[in-house]
Amino acid sequence: MLMETGRVKVLIVLAHPRRHSLTGAIADAFAAAVEARGHVVEWADLVAERFDPVLSEADEPDWNDAHKRYSPAVQSEMRRVERNEAAVLVFPVWWWSMPAILKGWIDRVWNFGWAYGDDKLPLRLVWMLALGGVSEAAYAKRNYSQAMRTQLEEGILRYCGVADARLEILYGSLEGKAECEAMLERARSLGASF
C-alpha cells in the first residue's frame, strides 16, 4: 500500500466553516508533521470546495445494483479517495458526531458497491481527529466517547472494511488556551507517529 518511495499518500478531509479555526490549525499541525516524515498530503476542504452534502436520487444506494454509476461529482470524489492510501478526517464534534457536511460526504461518496457491500472502501487506514469542546471527564460522565466510538469507528470505518480505524478525540477546545495548545501538540504527535 505504500508508494514505491515508502511514502504514504494521505487525504486530509477538513470539515469546518472557517479555514482559520482551531480545527483548521489542528489539521495543519497534523499535516505538517506527516509531511515532515516524507509522506504526501492532499487536501479536501469540504466547505471551501462547496461540497454538496445532500444525498439525491442519483447517489442513493441501489440495493439491487452493486455496480450503480453514481453522479459525476461523487465519482470525482471517489477518484480522489482512490489516489490516496490513507485518509484523516478532521472535524469539530457537533451533537456528539461530525458536522453535516462531513456526514453528507460519507453518505454520498462512501456508497454501496464501492465502500461497503461486496467491495470495501479502498483505504485500509482512516483516522478521525475530532475536536471536543469540553474535557475528557465531561465526556466520560455520560459515556459520550464510547457512544462516538461505536457510531464512528464501528458503524462507519470498520463497516467499510477499514483495518486501521481510529477515532482520536481531542478534548477541551472551549476550556482555554492551555487546552488548545495541548490539542495542537497532540495533533503534531499523531502526525509524527503516522
Salt bridges, closest charged atoms under 4 A:
ASP28 OD1 - ARG19 NH2 2.46
GLU42 OE2 - ARG83 NH2 2.47
ASP45 OD2 - ARG19 NE 3.86
GLU49 OE1 - ARG80 NH2 2.70
ASP59 OD2 - ARG108 NH2 2.81
GLU77 OE2 - ARG80 NH2 2.88
GLU82 OE1 - ARG79 NE 2.72
ASP107 OD1 - LYS103 NZ 2.66
GLU153 OE2 - ARG149 NH1 3.76
GLU153 OE1 - ARG158 NH1 3.38
GLU154 OE2 - ARG158 NH1 3.04
GLU168 OE1 - ARG166 NH2 3.06
GLU168 OE2 - ARG186 NH2 3.05
GLU185 OE1 - ARG188 NH1 3.30
